[in-house]
């Protein structure tokens, strides 16, 4: 089971997170997402547990748990989707939209 963990303290390491989740079962992997520019934690990550029952128990017991001064948000991870256009990213088919709805312009890579 892949578990999404948010509101992780910036001081926490992957080993710290692994130790916390191992109290609930076998942990296959731990990944805290790092900012590419600053190489600092982005405050969220993923924990993979080999047993679904243990994973669900970890979610139930650790969601809202205070860990290194912050209350964790723990959920079952959803599969990654390529839904970037709905958020205003990567839309190269013409103008309009985007951040702040500045609109106008466009025509880049038109297909008609």
Secondary structure, 3 states (H helix, E strand, C coil): CEEEEECCCCCCCHHHHHHHHHCCCCEEEEEEEECCCCCCEEEEEEEEECCHHHHHHHHHHHCCCEECCEECEEEECCCCCCCHHHHCCCCCCCCCCCHHHCCCCCCCCCCC
